[in-house]
Amino acid sequence: MTPGLSGPVRFTVDPWDPGYGIAFSEDPDDTALAESSAELNLDVEFPAGQWHPIAAPAGISVPGTVLFLDGVRRIEAWVWVHGGDSDGVQPSPGIAASVAVGLVTCNGTAKVDAVSVERGLFTAAPEVTDLVTRAVSYPARMASGPGADQLSLALQRRLSAAEVRLALSYRDQYSISGDLLVVDGPLRGRTHLDRTVGYIKTHHASYLPGEQAGIVASLRPGERTPAFTIGTSWRRSTWYLRLPGAHGVPWSGVVRLECSADLPPAEVIRLADITAAVLPPMASTPHKDPRAPQNLVPIGGLERRLRHMLGDQEILYRSLRVAAAE
């Protein structure tokens, strides 16, 4: 097959560094949140006025296998999709991008057990076809619109779908039961996965009122807050947990875990206790990971493996430029 786009469709590669977005774009609204207007139910585990730090119960039964699921994404280039040969037709923007997802199994030792790599040309251009270069192919994948945020959302959804497929196929293949699956990032779109929690390392919103937020600041390593429910555009049960190795800053080393809001309170509390028992020993250290302690050791190792699997970015970019010129 001849490299490039077949038929009357052609494309050009934007020379702008993909790390900075596209050279021509609309200014997105600033959506960063300092405070949240989410609906809260603070009484899931204890009444709000009785909140206190909670340590994992002594002798708690923990899963024999803990799975860590993560994915990485990378934009190789911004491209312009030109439909047909009509003069004066505005080309449509797109992104040539790659995603890699993987699973780490921890059952005494940590092992990367499953990985998957996908690529795509994400655009809203209805006439687009697959983008084929001498190095790799980028199947056409439709976005809801041409804006940079819409293209990025299409890429993120592809990454999330790939994570779900990998987790389901791995559990089906090995008939695993009684494990715990830790998904790096929010659980949105993945709450249907059994025995699964989302692991959020950074905090973009302050969900708790002052009294309960003070409990977070008072947590010692290995302690968590009571579970509560957040309702925004989607609902989930959640709790905060402090990892060891961070000192001096009130929320330093604090992560947030979440699970499906459809689970009964007893199951939410069980999952919260399990995370307080199994995750703190996996915290990273500053001399090995600048995102310590939040970037857990299994997740950090998996991310390095996945980025390697994406391939050499410069080679892929050059192949895109060559394909555009042919």
C-alpha positions in Angstrom: 0.0 0.0 0.0 1.3 3.5 -0.8 2.1 5.5 2.3 -0.3 8.3 3.1 -4.0 8.7 2.7 -5.6 6.8 -0.2 -8.1 8.3 -2.6 -8.8 12.0 -2.9 -8.0 12.7 0.8 -4.6 14.0 1.6 -3.0 15.4 4.8 -0.2 17.7 6.0 1.7 17.5 9.2 1.8 20.6 11.4 5.4 21.4 12.3 4.4 22.8 15.7 5.7 20.7 18.6 2.8 18.3 19.5 3.5 18.9 23.2 2.2 22.4 22.8 -1.0 21.6 21.0 -1.8 22.8 17.5 -0.5 26.1 16.1 -4.0 27.2 15.2 -6.6 26.6 17.9 -9.3 28.3 19.9 -8.4 29.3 23.4 -10.1 26.8 25.7 -11.9 27.9 28.8 -10.0 27.4 32.1 -11.8 24.6 33.8 -9.5 24.2 36.8 -11.4 24.0 40.1 -10.3 25.2 43.5 -13.6 24.4 45.2 -16.2 21.8 44.2 -20.0 22.2 44.0 -20.4 18.4 44.1 -23.3 16.9 46.1 -21.9 15.1 49.1 -23.1 12.4 51.4 -20.6 12.4 54.3 -22.6 9.9 56.4 -21.8 6.6 54.5 -19.5 5.2 57.1 -19.9 7.6 60.1 -22.0 10.6 60.6 -20.2 13.7 59.4 -19.7 15.0 62.9 -18.0 11.8 64.0 -15.3 11.6 61.4 -11.9 10.5 62.5 -8.8 8.9 61.0 -9.2 5.1 60.4 -6.4 2.5 60.2 -6.7 -0.8 58.5 -8.2 -3.3 61.0 -5.7 -5.7 62.5 -5.8 -9.1 60.8 -7.7 -7.9 57.8 -8.0 -10.4 55.0 -6.3 -9.0 51.9 -6.5 -10.3 48.3 -3.8 -12.7 47.3 -3.4 -10.8 44.0 -3.5 -7.1 43.4 -3.7 -5.9 39.8 -2.5 -2.4 38.7 -4.0 -1.1 35.5 -2.5 1.9 33.8 -2.2 3.5 30.3 -0.1 6.2 28.7 -0.9 8.3 25.6 1.2 10.3 23.3 0.5 12.6 20.4 3.0 12.0 17.6 1.9 14.9 15.5 -0.9 17.3 14.7 -2.2 16.8 11.2 -4.5 18.6 8.7 -6.9 16.4 6.8 -7.7 17.8 3.4 -10.9 16.4 1.8 -10.9 16.2 -2.0 -9.3 18.7 -4.4 -11.8 21.6 -3.9 -10.1 25.0 -3.6 -11.1 27.1 -0.6 -12.2 24.2 1.6 -10.8 24.5 5.1 -8.9 21.4 6.2 -9.8 19.7 9.4 -7.4 19.3 12.3 -6.5 15.9 13.7 -3.9 14.2 15.9 -1.9 11.1 15.1 -1.5 9.5 18.5 -0.6 6.3 20.3 -1.8 4.6 23.5 -0.3 1.8 25.5 -2.0 0.0 28.4 -0.8 -2.7 30.7 -1.4 -4.7 33.8 1.0 -5.4 36.7 0.3 -8.5 38.9 1.4 -8.3 42.5 1.2 -11.6 44.4 4.4 -11.8 46.3 6.3 -10.4 43.3 5.4 -7.7 40.8 5.2 -8.7 37.1 4.0 -6.9 34.0 1.6 -9.6 32.7 -0.3 -8.0 29.9 0.3 -5.0 27.5 -1.4 -3.6 24.5 -0.5 -0.8 22.0 -3.0 1.1 19.8 -2.7 4.0 17.4 -5.1 6.2 15.7 -5.7 9.3 13.6 -8.3 11.2 15.6 -10.3 13.8 13.6 -13.8 15.0 13.0 -13.3 15.0 9.2 -16.0 12.7 7.8 -14.0 11.8 4.7 -10.9 10.6 6.5 -9.3 7.2 5.9 -6.5 5.4 7.6 -3.2 7.1 7.7 -0.4 4.6 6.7 3.3 5.4 7.1 6.4 3.2 6.5 6.7 2.7 10.2 3.2 2.2 11.5 -0.5 2.7 10.6 -2.9 5.1 12.3 -6.5 3.8 11.8 -9.1 6.6 11.3 -11.0 7.3 14.6 -13.8 9.8 14.7 -13.9 12.6 17.3 -17.1 14.6 18.1 -15.6 17.8 16.8 -12.5 19.6 15.5 -11.5 21.4 18.7 -8.3 20.5 20.5 -10.3 19.5 23.6 -12.6 17.2 21.5 -9.7 15.5 19.8 -8.0 15.0 23.2 -11.2 13.6 24.6 -11.5 11.1 21.8 -8.0 10.0 22.5 -8.6 9.7 26.2 -11.8 7.6 25.6 -9.8 5.3 23.3 -7.3 4.9 26.1 -10.0 4.1 28.7 -11.7 1.6 26.4 -8.4 -0.2 25.8 -7.8 -0.4 29.6 -11.2 -1.9 30.2 -10.7 -4.5 27.4 -7.3 -5.5 28.7 -8.6 -5.9 32.3 -11.6 -8.0 31.3 -9.7 -10.2 28.9 -6.9 -10.8 31.5 -9.4 -11.8 34.2 -11.3 -14.0 31.8 -8.1 -15.7 30.5 -6.8 -16.5 34.0 -10.1 -17.0 35.8 -9.0 -14.7 38.6 -11.4 -14.2 41.5 -11.0 -12.5 44.8 -8.4 -10.1 43.5 -8.3 -6.3 43.7 -7.9 -4.2 40.6 -6.4 -0.7 41.1 -7.0 1.6 38.1 -4.6 4.5 37.9 -6.9 7.5 37.6 -10.6 8.2 38.0 -13.0 5.3 37.7 -15.4 7.1 35.4 -16.6 4.8 32.7 -15.1 1.8 34.5 -17.4 1.5 37.6 -18.8 -1.8 36.1 -15.5 -3.6 36.7 -15.8 -5.9 39.7 -13.5 -5.5 42.8 -12.0 -2.3 41.3 -11.0 1.0 42.8 -9.7 4.2 41.0 -6.5 5.7 42.3 -6.2 9.5 42.1 -2.8 10.9 42.8 -3.5 14.7 42.3 -6.3 16.8 43.6 -8.0 19.3 41.3 -11.0 20.0 43.5 -11.6 20.4 47.2 -14.6 18.2 47.9 -14.8 18.3 51.7 -16.0 21.1 54.0 -13.5 22.5 56.4 -14.1 20.2 59.4 -13.8 17.0 57.3 -10.9 18.5 55.3 -9.1 18.9 58.6 -9.3 15.2 59.1 -7.5 14.6 55.9 -4.7 16.9 57.0 -4.4 15.0 60.3 -4.0 11.6 58.8 -0.9 9.6 59.6 0.7 7.2 57.1 -1.6 4.3 56.5 -4.7 6.0 57.8 -7.7 6.9 55.7 -10.8 9.1 56.1 -14.3 7.5 56.3 -15.9 6.8 53.0 -18.3 9.3 51.5 -20.2 9.8 48.2 -19.5 12.4 45.6 -22.2 13.4 43.0 -21.0 15.5 40.0 -21.8 14.5 36.5 -21.4 11.0 37.9 -21.6 9.4 41.3 -18.9 7.4 43.2 -18.0 6.4 46.7 -14.6 7.7 47.8 -12.1 8.1 50.6 -8.7 9.7 51.2 -5.6 7.8 52.2 -2.2 9.0 53.4 0.9 7.2 52.1 4.2 7.0 54.1 7.3 9.1 53.2 5.9 12.6 53.0 6.3 15.2 55.7 5.6 18.8 56.5 2.7 19.6 54.1 -0.8 18.9 55.4 -2.0 17.0 52.2 1.4 15.7 51.2 1.3 12.0 50.3 -2.5 12.0 50.3 -4.3 10.1 47.5 -8.0 9.6 46.9 -9.6 6.2 46.1 -13.0 5.7 44.6 -15.3 2.9 43.7 -18.8 2.4 42.3 -21.6 4.3 44.2 -23.8 1.3 43.5 -21.9 -0.9 45.9 -23.5 -1.4 49.4 -21.8 0.5 52.2 -20.3 -2.6 53.7 -18.5 -3.4 50.5 -17.3 0.2 50.1 -15.9 0.0 53.6 -14.2 -3.4 52.9 -12.5 -2.0 49.8 -11.4 1.1 51.8 -9.9 -1.0 54.5 -8.1 -3.2 51.9 -6.5 -0.2 50.2 -5.3 1.1 53.6 -3.6 -2.3 54.1 -2.1 -3.0 50.7 -1.2 0.3 49.1 1.1 2.1 51.7 3.8 -0.5 51.4 3.9 0.1 47.7 4.6 3.9 48.0 7.6 5.1 46.0 10.5 7.0 47.4 11.9 10.4 46.2 15.3 9.2 45.2 13.7 6.8 42.7 10.6 8.7 41.6 10.0 12.5 41.6 6.3 11.9 42.1 6.9 10.0 45.4 5.1 8.7 47.4 1.9 8.9 45.3 3.2 7.2 42.2 3.2 3.7 43.5 6.2 1.5 42.6 4.1 -0.9 40.4 2.5 2.0 38.5 5.8 3.8 38.0 7.5 0.6 36.6 4.5 0.0 34.3 4.5 3.5 33.0 8.2 3.2 32.0 7.5 0.0 30.2 4.5 1.4 28.4 6.4 4.5 27.2 9.1 2.4 25.8 6.5 0.3 23.9 5.1 3.4 22.2 8.3 3.5 20.0 10.7 6.3 19.1 8.7 9.5 18.8 11.2 11.1 16.4 11.1 8.1 14.0 7.3 8.1 14.0 7.2 11.8 13.4 9.6 11.6 10.5 7.6 8.8 9.0 4.5 11.0 9.2 6.4 13.8 7.4 7.6 11.4 4.7 4.1 10.0 4.2 2.7 13.5 3.9 5.2 14.4 1.2 4.6 11.3 -1.0 
